[in-house]
Each structure stands twice: as C-alpha cells, then as structure tokens.
C-alpha cells in the first residue's frame, strides 16, 4: 500500500492505475478520521470486494469539531492505521496535512439546509458545514466512482447524499451496516476513552434501540412511546440522552406515528465521551 500526502500525489497514482488498466477502473474511496476499528475495516473490505482500486482517506478534520477538547483528544495512530488498512485491502492511503486541505486564504464553506439543521446539526453548530465541505473537497481530490460510509453515521450520510445530489457530483454512495461489539455497542474510535464502568454502561444505547425495535415489532407506532422506552433503558444505567428522535431516514423530518420505515436515533454522553447510535425500524 502506498501512502500519499498531497492532491497531486493521489491524482497521479490514480491516473497511473487508470492508464495501466485494460478496462475502465472502478475506484472506491473510504473516508475516515483514523483510529481504525472493525467498522472502518468492514468499509475497506467492502470497497475491496467491489472496486479495482481502493483509496482510504485519513484526515482528522478540524472544521467538524465544535469542541476543542474533543479534537485534541481524538485518538491518532497513523502507523497502526496503515498496517490495518493494508491488511484489509487498501491500495492507497491518502493522509494529507491540514494545510493541504485548508490552504492559506481558504474561504469557502458548503452548507446543507434541512437535513443538516436537526439532531447533530442543532447540538453541534457548524458540524455539518465542516463535514459537507471536507467531503466535497475529498471527492473532488480523489474523484472516486464509489464512496463507502457506515450506517452508524446515518445523518452524515443523509447530508452527504443531499449535497451530492444538489451539486451533481458523479459518485455513488454505498452505505455499509453498523459494526458492533459482541455486547452490542456500536464500534467507534471514541470508545477507547471509556473506562470499564463507562464501557459497560454504554451498552445501554444498543439495548435501548433494540427495546424500541421490539416494541415496534409488537405493534407500537407512537414515537412518544418509543422515546419513553429508550429513556427508561438508559436511565437504568444512569444515562440521560442529549436527544432521542424518530425520524424519516432520508429527510430526518420527525415522525409522530409510524406508518413506514423510520430511523430511531440518539446521542448520549457517557463519561467524557458523547456516543451516537441509530436503528431503522418498520411496522
């Protein structure tokens, strides 16, 4: 696997691969902020299965953090990430410096309205402007055919899809299932910051979502009732949600009564870490 640091380098490597290919080359891109876990590796393996060239983007994007402490504390280990990416089947690791992504005088930001204004958007002002901008830059730098995202970041996926549609970007988005630990906790780079007791209590997020799904399977249709079910499971472990929402999976508009597929999403502080999770349910 080759590591490249600049736009010229990644474009040259992809152009060389395209020129050497005997048929049209399908380029897959896996966006990450590093600190790889099983979720990241599942995306790389999915890209490897369906693409001829797999590019992994590794960049801790400062503009999507609205908490300086979260940015400073975000885990980083490029050497380990490079080893794991190679083993999972990556061909290129594109790991630019901040100055390469945001050069002196940088003055452009992409704002997505509607889907980006609620939940994470309202609790983390500026977050999705940072996400949309860096994803647009990343897609323009690499120009992949397919970009692979995880379902755990469902709202981010919805924002990216809206941006891609609105800006007529020539890329397909593939969404891969959330990868969970054996006890149900959604894999996240931030999980390493949980102490043993916090790690145990964090499983309440997935248990709460499972309880909501079980209620829907048994006939519950009220979003208010589903929220109460989730609240009770979290409270049993001493946790209080920042938000619990039942929304349309595409637009993130709130749903009061389920009459079709819905996304149940939540954000919960656990010790020093803010965790998010979601689960799609349907009557």
C-alpha positions as CSV (number, residue, x, y, z in Angstrom):
1,X,0.0,0.0,0.0
2,X,1.2,3.5,-0.9
3,X,0.9,6.5,1.4
4,X,0.4,9.9,-0.3
5,X,0.2,13.3,1.3
6,X,-0.9,15.7,-1.3
7,X,-3.6,16.1,-4.0
8,X,-1.1,15.9,-6.9
9,X,0.2,12.7,-5.5
10,X,-3.1,10.9,-5.1
11,X,-4.3,12.1,-8.5
12,X,-1.1,10.9,-10.2
13,X,-1.4,7.5,-8.5
14,X,-5.0,7.1,-9.6
15,X,-4.2,8.3,-13.2
16,X,-1.4,5.8,-13.4
17,X,-3.6,3.0,-12.3
18,X,-6.3,4.0,-14.8
19,X,-3.8,4.2,-17.6
20,X,-2.5,0.8,-16.9
21,X,-5.9,-0.9,-16.6
22,X,-7.1,-2.9,-19.6
23,X,-10.7,-1.9,-18.8
24,X,-12.4,1.0,-17.0
25,X,-11.1,1.2,-13.5
26,X,-13.6,1.4,-10.6
27,X,-12.2,3.5,-7.8
28,X,-13.5,3.2,-4.3
29,X,-13.0,5.7,-1.6
30,X,-13.3,5.1,2.2
31,X,-13.5,8.3,4.2
32,X,-12.1,8.1,7.7
33,X,-10.6,10.1,10.5
34,X,-8.3,7.2,11.5
35,X,-8.1,5.3,14.8
36,X,-9.3,2.3,12.8
37,X,-11.7,-0.3,14.3
38,X,-13.8,-3.1,12.8
39,X,-16.3,-0.7,11.3
40,X,-13.6,1.1,9.3
41,X,-12.1,-2.2,8.2
42,X,-15.5,-3.5,7.1
43,X,-15.8,-0.5,4.7
44,X,-12.3,-1.1,3.3
45,X,-13.2,-4.8,2.7
46,X,-16.5,-3.8,1.1
47,X,-14.6,-1.5,-1.2
48,X,-12.0,-4.2,-2.0
49,X,-14.8,-6.6,-3.0
50,X,-16.4,-4.3,-5.5
51,X,-13.7,-1.9,-6.7
52,X,-10.4,-2.3,-8.6
53,X,-8.6,0.4,-6.7
54,X,-9.3,1.2,-3.0
55,X,-8.3,4.6,-1.6
56,X,-8.6,5.3,2.1
57,X,-8.8,8.9,3.2
58,X,-7.3,9.5,6.7
59,X,-7.8,13.1,7.9
60,X,-8.9,14.4,11.3
61,X,-11.0,17.2,10.0
62,X,-10.7,20.2,12.4
63,X,-13.7,22.1,10.9
64,X,-16.3,19.5,12.0
65,X,-15.3,19.7,15.7
66,X,-17.2,22.2,17.8
67,X,-15.4,21.1,20.9
68,X,-11.7,21.8,21.1
69,X,-11.1,19.2,23.7
70,X,-12.8,16.6,21.5
71,X,-10.4,17.5,18.7
72,X,-7.4,17.4,20.9
73,X,-8.4,14.1,22.5
74,X,-9.3,12.3,19.2
75,X,-7.2,9.2,19.0
76,X,-4.4,9.2,16.3
77,X,-2.1,6.4,15.3
78,X,-1.3,6.5,11.6
79,X,1.3,3.7,11.7
80,X,-1.2,1.3,13.2
81,X,-3.9,2.5,10.8
82,X,-1.6,2.0,7.8
83,X,-1.0,-1.6,8.8
84,X,-4.7,-2.3,9.3
85,X,-5.6,-0.7,6.0
86,X,-3.0,-2.7,4.1
87,X,-4.3,-6.0,5.7
88,X,-7.9,-5.0,4.8
89,X,-7.0,-4.5,1.1
90,X,-6.4,-0.8,0.6
91,X,-4.2,0.3,-2.3
92,X,-3.6,3.9,-1.3
93,X,-3.7,5.8,2.0
94,X,-4.3,9.4,1.4
95,X,-3.3,11.2,4.6
96,X,-2.9,15.0,3.9
97,X,-1.8,17.6,6.4
98,X,-4.3,20.3,7.4
99,X,-2.5,22.9,5.2
100,X,-3.1,20.7,2.1
101,X,-6.8,20.5,2.8
102,X,-7.2,24.1,4.0
103,X,-4.5,26.2,2.4
104,X,-3.8,29.8,3.4
105,X,-6.7,32.1,2.4
106,X,-9.2,29.2,2.3
107,X,-12.6,30.9,2.3
108,X,-15.3,28.5,1.0
109,X,-17.8,26.5,3.1
110,X,-20.6,24.3,1.9
111,X,-23.9,24.5,3.9
112,X,-26.6,21.9,3.5
113,X,-30.0,23.0,4.8
114,X,-32.9,20.9,6.1
115,X,-31.4,17.5,6.9
116,X,-28.3,19.2,8.5
117,X,-30.3,21.5,10.8
118,X,-31.6,19.0,13.2
119,X,-30.3,16.5,15.8
120,X,-26.5,16.5,15.4
121,X,-26.8,19.8,13.4
122,X,-28.6,21.6,16.3
123,X,-26.5,20.1,19.1
124,X,-23.2,20.7,17.3
125,X,-23.4,24.0,15.5
126,X,-21.2,24.1,12.4
127,X,-20.5,20.4,12.4
128,X,-22.2,19.5,9.2
129,X,-20.8,22.5,7.4
130,X,-17.4,21.1,8.2
131,X,-18.5,17.6,7.1
132,X,-20.0,18.7,3.8
133,X,-17.1,20.9,3.0
134,X,-14.4,18.4,3.7
135,X,-16.3,15.6,1.9
136,X,-16.8,17.8,-1.2
137,X,-13.1,18.6,-1.2
138,X,-12.2,14.9,-0.7
139,X,-14.5,13.7,-3.5
140,X,-13.0,16.4,-5.8
141,X,-9.4,15.5,-4.9
142,X,-9.8,11.7,-5.4
143,X,-12.7,11.6,-7.9
144,X,-13.8,8.1,-7.0
145,X,-16.6,6.1,-8.6
146,X,-18.0,5.0,-5.2
147,X,-17.6,6.3,-1.7
148,X,-18.3,4.0,1.3
149,X,-19.9,5.2,4.5
150,X,-21.1,3.5,7.7
151,X,-24.8,3.4,8.7
152,X,-23.8,4.5,12.3
153,X,-23.4,8.0,10.9
154,X,-26.8,8.0,9.3
155,X,-27.4,11.7,9.4
156,X,-24.0,12.4,7.9
157,X,-24.8,10.0,5.1
158,X,-28.1,11.9,4.5
159,X,-26.3,15.2,4.4
160,X,-23.7,13.9,2.0
161,X,-26.3,12.4,-0.3
162,X,-28.2,15.7,-0.3
163,X,-25.0,17.6,-1.2
164,X,-24.0,15.1,-3.9
165,X,-27.5,15.4,-5.5
166,X,-27.6,19.2,-5.3
167,X,-24.1,19.7,-6.7
168,X,-24.4,17.0,-9.4
169,X,-21.3,15.1,-8.1
170,X,-20.5,12.0,-10.1
171,X,-20.1,9.5,-7.3
172,X,-22.2,6.6,-5.9
173,X,-22.7,6.4,-2.1
174,X,-22.6,2.9,-0.6
175,X,-23.8,2.5,3.0
176,X,-22.5,-0.5,5.0
177,X,-24.1,-1.8,8.1
178,X,-23.1,-0.6,11.6
179,X,-20.4,-3.0,13.1
180,X,-21.0,-3.8,16.7
181,X,-19.0,-5.3,19.6
182,X,-20.3,-8.7,20.8
183,X,-22.2,-6.9,23.6
184,X,-24.0,-4.6,21.0
185,X,-22.0,-1.4,21.4
186,X,-21.5,0.3,18.1
187,X,-17.8,0.5,17.2
188,X,-16.4,4.0,17.5
189,X,-12.9,5.4,17.7
190,X,-14.0,7.3,20.8
191,X,-14.8,4.0,22.7
192,X,-11.2,3.7,23.8
193,X,-11.7,6.7,26.1
194,X,-14.3,4.9,28.2
195,X,-13.2,3.4,31.5
196,X,-14.5,-0.1,32.3
197,X,-17.7,1.1,34.1
198,X,-18.5,3.6,31.4
199,X,-17.9,0.9,28.7
200,X,-20.3,-1.4,30.5
201,X,-23.0,1.3,30.8
202,X,-22.5,2.4,27.1
203,X,-24.2,-0.9,26.0
204,X,-27.4,0.7,27.2
205,X,-27.6,2.6,23.8
206,X,-27.9,-0.5,21.7
207,X,-30.1,-2.2,24.3
208,X,-32.4,0.8,24.2
209,X,-32.7,0.8,20.5
210,X,-33.3,-3.0,20.5
211,X,-36.1,-2.5,23.0
212,X,-37.7,0.2,20.7
213,X,-37.5,-2.2,17.7
214,X,-39.1,-5.0,19.7
215,X,-41.9,-2.6,20.7
216,X,-42.5,-1.7,17.0
217,X,-42.4,-5.4,16.1
218,X,-45.1,-5.9,18.7
219,X,-47.3,-3.2,17.3
220,X,-46.2,0.1,18.9
221,X,-46.5,3.0,16.5
222,X,-46.2,6.1,18.7
223,X,-42.9,7.9,18.6
224,X,-43.6,9.3,22.1
225,X,-43.9,5.8,23.5
226,X,-40.7,4.6,21.8
227,X,-38.9,7.6,23.3
228,X,-40.1,6.6,26.7
229,X,-39.0,3.1,26.3
230,X,-35.5,4.2,25.3
231,X,-35.4,6.7,28.2
232,X,-36.2,4.0,30.7
233,X,-33.4,1.7,29.4
234,X,-30.8,4.5,29.5
235,X,-32.0,5.6,33.0
236,X,-31.5,2.2,34.4
237,X,-27.8,2.6,33.7
238,X,-27.7,6.2,34.9
239,X,-27.6,7.8,31.5
240,X,-29.5,10.7,30.1
241,X,-29.8,11.3,26.3
242,X,-28.9,14.5,24.6
243,X,-31.7,13.6,22.2
244,X,-33.8,10.7,21.2
245,X,-35.6,11.1,17.8
246,X,-37.8,9.1,15.5
247,X,-37.3,10.5,12.0
248,X,-37.7,9.9,8.3
249,X,-34.5,8.0,7.2
250,X,-33.9,10.3,4.2
251,X,-35.0,13.8,5.3
252,X,-34.7,13.4,9.1
253,X,-38.1,15.1,9.4
254,X,-39.7,14.0,12.7
255,X,-42.3,11.2,12.7
256,X,-45.1,11.1,15.3
257,X,-46.8,7.9,14.2
258,X,-45.0,5.1,12.3
259,X,-46.6,4.1,9.0
260,X,-43.5,3.1,7.2
261,X,-39.7,2.8,7.8
262,X,-38.3,5.2,10.4
263,X,-34.9,5.8,11.9
264,X,-34.6,5.8,15.7
265,X,-31.5,7.9,16.6
266,X,-30.0,9.0,19.8
267,X,-26.9,10.8,21.3
268,X,-25.9,10.0,24.8
269,X,-22.9,11.4,26.9
270,X,-21.1,8.5,28.7
271,X,-18.4,9.9,31.0
272,X,-16.1,12.0,28.8
273,X,-17.5,10.6,25.5
274,X,-20.5,11.6,23.5
275,X,-21.8,8.5,21.7
276,X,-24.4,8.3,18.9
277,X,-26.3,5.3,17.6
278,X,-29.3,4.5,15.5
279,X,-31.5,1.7,14.2
280,X,-34.0,1.6,11.4
281,X,-37.4,0.2,12.3
282,X,-40.6,-0.5,10.3
283,X,-44.1,-1.5,11.2
